[in-house]
Amino acid sequence: MQRFTGIESVPAGFGPSAVTIGKFDGLHTGHRVVIDDLLDLAGDDLAPVVVTFDRNPLEVLRPDRCPAPLVGLDQKLELLESVGVAATVVLRFDEALAAIEPEAFVLDLLLGPLGMRRLLVGDDFRFGHHGRGDVALLERMGAEHGFAVRVQRQVTRQSRRVSSTWIRELLGAGAIEEAAELLGRPPAVRGEVVHGAHRGRELGFPTANLAQQSDGMIPADGVYAGRLVDRAIDPPAVYAAAISVGSNPTFDGVPPKQVEAHVLDETLDLYGHVVDVEFTHRIRGQVAYEGIDPLIAQIAVDVDQVRALQH
């Protein structure tokens, strides 16, 4: 897949193309339908192109209302590549882009540089300064400038539209399996393994601690079954893991939303490695224990449960 950072990096003569535009946060099952329709729209004669943003536009427009992203930008681009997109254009969403008039957005960012011939958007799609652009404007411009517009159908489950907002609600409640069903894969957090307080090692259950600056939404506090994927190895190595999320209330001074993964039955040196921690099942919530011995006993039970879930 070709990755273009900014429209100015698209080479002259690129296209012709079929284009869709959106945040695509999480690339969930609703987004997968969009991509499938884009590939169908492109056919054999057009390059399927996704135009997306380097951040949620709300981070600029309404930072007080901007939600946590489900995936980081690199994760999103990898997911788009995995489903057959030919090229992605990542636009920097800043005040200048927010102020662009919708007609200029189409002519200067889509039609000319990308050789756009077909455009796929949702029925509620808004774009340009103050959201003045809509489907009706696109259809008028398409008739004038020679591109076709297809309106994307909504994807629903349980009479609710599949959305990143819904998935955030599920992750915030620790409903991992339900979130995974909407995502079409296990939710994951990506980050560098850093040194912690080494308490896990002292307790007999060493953990890989993720840096606080990680990508992906961290689910509710608790203990989870899942996998650790070591991306420093080609191909990446995958290990079963018991995962703790939270501040570890038995001890003082642990950062909030700390992600720690205990790899089962392996002794590994992962410091400095970028890893994905994937969540597959929630074992329990987080509990403060009166002393070390009850905590060690509970961790042993948790690890046994995680091991059983791997089979």
Helices and strands as residue ranges (DSSP letters): E 2-5, G 7-9, E 17-21, H 29-42, E 47-53, H 58-61, G 63-65, H 73-82, E 87-91, H 95-98, H 102-104, I 105-111, H 112-114, E 116-122, G 129-131, H 135-145, E 148-152, E 156-157, E 160-161, H 164-172, H 176-183, E 188-194, H 199-203, E 208-210, E 222-230, E 237-246, E 258-263, E 274-284, H 292-309
